[in-house]
Amino acid sequence: VQYFTSRGYAFCFSNYTGSSAHGKEYREALRGNFGIVDRDDVIETVQYLANSGQIDGSRVGIEGASSGGYCVLQCLTQYPDVFAGGISMCGVSDLKTLDEETHKLELHYLQTLLAFDGKTEEGKMKLFRERSPLYHAHRINSPLLLIHGDADTVVPIAQSEEIKKEVERNGGDVKMVVLKGEGHMFRQADNLKLALVECEKWWRKTLL
């Protein structure tokens, strides 16, 4: 945060529905609503800050990693005119593919987040498609930076590669930075530095 605030950027964390620190009911409210309430909470945060005069609503960027990266892509596809730019780090673009390819620990995680109980296979496939940014990538208007480790087993790098192809196919502004030998939620010092520098360059381009 200091890296950005010391360079003149305003910085806001959105503790959206499904996050911790507000009790069990708040955390579990994401169940069945993944990709909807978390996304909309971010949009309402931006609207509040802009309407109250605390920020310039025409120069807002959105950034997130992992499920936060998924939230970035959801916001950019479902609210294409809100953000001047976006950065998705190790983010999810296709929920069905993730459900099939993620590591064993989180293999059935999405079944709870999407509330699959009692749904037919057709209903499940419909949900996967509705909540996957990949299938709505044509709506992305904002410049998009993707950062992903090539050794990520939680959210495989194909999740970023595929949405990059779709944005490019539709003439969008997209760049992808691949962190060599990096897994999920970056840990190597050189990669952390590279990601931070690339993010600041992106915000200088899109917000300033």
C-alpha positions, 0 to 999 in steps of 0.5 A: 500500500505504501508503495502506491500511496507514496506515489500519489495513488489513493488505495482502498481495500474492499472487504466484500461479502464472503470475507472474514472479520464480520462474523459467520453469517457475512462470510457464508453469505457468499455461498451460492452468490460467488461472483455476484455479491462480491463483485457488486460490493466492489462496484458499490464501494467505487460509487460511494467514494466517487459520489462522496467526492473522495476520488475521481470516478473516471480514474479508478483501477481494480486489482486482485489476486486469485479469487480477487483476480476473478472478482476483477474479471467479473467487474470488468465484464459485468460493469464495463464502464466503471474502471479505467483499468484492471489487473488480475493476478493468478485470477480465474476466468473459467470456473468449469475448467478450474473445477476440473483442474485445480489441486486436490485440496480445493477440488470441490470448493466451487460446488459450495460457492455456486450452491450445486445441491439439487441442481441438474447437470444442465443447471450446473453447466448454465451456472458455470457459464454465467459466472465465468468471465471468459464467456463475457470477455467481449464486454471488457472495455478497460485495459487489462493486465494479467500476471500469472506464475507458470507453475501455479497448480491452484489456478493454472496459468491457462486461466489467464492465457484463455481470457487474454486470447478472447480479449485480443480476439475482440480488439481489446487492450491486454498484456500478460506477464508470466512469472517463471517458476512461480506458483500461486500467490507469488512468493519469490522476491524477484517475482514479487518485485517484478509484479509490483513494478508492472502494476505501477507501470500499468496504473501510470498508463491507465490512471494518470 
